């Protein structure tokens, strides 16, 4: 199961002195894609938090293939890599307007109780989505 965002335009403040997207912004792009996907699945992040669940990122990986620069358009393909357990793993592929892959990535998020901050098994409301 996967989701593809609409076109996104690189803003000037997302670039570095070399004119390319600063590496720190890719995690923001990944978050944008996964939150948008959850909304499309009728599970907005606000609903998850109303159920006393938080999802901190506990692992991330990035592989840069081709740079994105100010004004470039791109889109993100996000996958749920495997069945959620006490964590949920997402993989990402970013493509430019020419459909060239520019970036690959992965994030692992842990399910925690927002009150106790203790780990949880994947809640049924989320596991049913994947």
Beta strands, then each sheet from edge to edge (+ up, - down):
strand 1: 2-4
strand 2: 8-9
strand 3: 53-64
strand 4: 73-80
strand 5: 87-96
strand 6: 101-113
sheet 1: 1+ 4- 2+
sheet 2: 1+ 4- 5+ 6- 3+
end
